[in-house]
C-alpha cells in the first residue's frame, strides 16, 4: 500500500473515529460526551493540546477495548495546537498530516 501512496485501513478507521470524537466533544452530533469520556477543556496541567480525554479504565476486556478508550489514547498522544481544533474541517486537515500510524 505504501508503494501506491495509500493509507492502511486501520489508519483510515482511526481518523474517522477521531473525527467522530471531535463531533461528540463539540456537540455536533446528538451524543452526550459525558457517557463516553471526560474532556479537560483547558490547558492547565496538560501537555500538548487542551482537549485531552479522561479514559475510563476498566478491568473488563469488553470495556477496556471499547471505542472511546482506544480513540482517547490516540487523541491524547497527538501533538496538536489549539488552532487545529477550531473547526471540523481544520481538524480533518490536521489528521492528514499528523502521522496517526505511529500512535496505533
N, C-alpha and C positions, 0 to 999 in steps of 0.2 A: 504494500500500500504506500510505503514511503517513496518508492520509485515513481509512482503516479502522482505523488503530491497530495494524497488523500489522508484524512484523519482516521484513526481507528474508531470502530463503532462504540467502544467504551468511552472514548473522549467525547464523542458526539452526544452520547446519553448524559454524561456528566454535565456538559454545557447546557443541555436542555433542562436538566434538573436544577442547575444553578439559576437559570433564567426564571424557572417557576418559583424558586425560593425568593428571588427578588420580587416577583409579583405578590407573593404571600406577605413578605415583610413590609412592603409599601402599599398594602391594601388595594392591589389592582385586581384581585380575584376575591370571591366571596368566602375565603377560607381564613379562619382565625389563626393567626400565628402563635397565639398562646397555647394552642393544643399540641403544637409540634416542637417548639423551641422558644427560648427567650432570646431577646436581642439586647445588646448593650446599649446601642443608640447614642453613645458618646465616646469620646476618645480618651477619657481618663482611665488610666490603668490598663490600657490595651496597647499592644504593639500592632503596627500596620494600620489597617482601616478601622473605622469606627463601628462597623456593623458586624461585630463578632457575635456568633450564635452560641448560646449555652447549650451544651449537649446533655440530654437526659441519659445518664449512664444506667445500664441495666445488666444484670447477670443472666438474663434470659436471652438466648440467641435470636429469637424472633424480633425482639425489641432492639437488641444490640445492632443488628444489621438492617434496621428499618431505614427508609428513605431519608428522614431528617437527620439521623445520626451520621450516615455516610456522607451526605452533602455538606453538613456542617463542618466536618473535618477539612474538606477541600476548600470551602469558602473561607474558613478561618486562616488557612495557610497562604491564601493569595496575598500578594503584595500590591494592593490597590490603594489609590488615593481617593479622597472624598469626591473628587470630580468624576471618578469612574462610576459613582452611584447616583449621579444627577438624574438620569433618565434611563428607561429600559434599553433604548437603542444604544446609548453610550456604554452601558454595562455589557451588552452583547458584543460591541466592538472591542471592548477591553478583553473579553473572554477569548476572542480570536487570537490575541497576541500574548495571552497570559501564560502559556506553557502549561496547560492543565495536565498533560501526561505525567509530568514529574510528581504530581500530587496524588496520583491514583495508586 
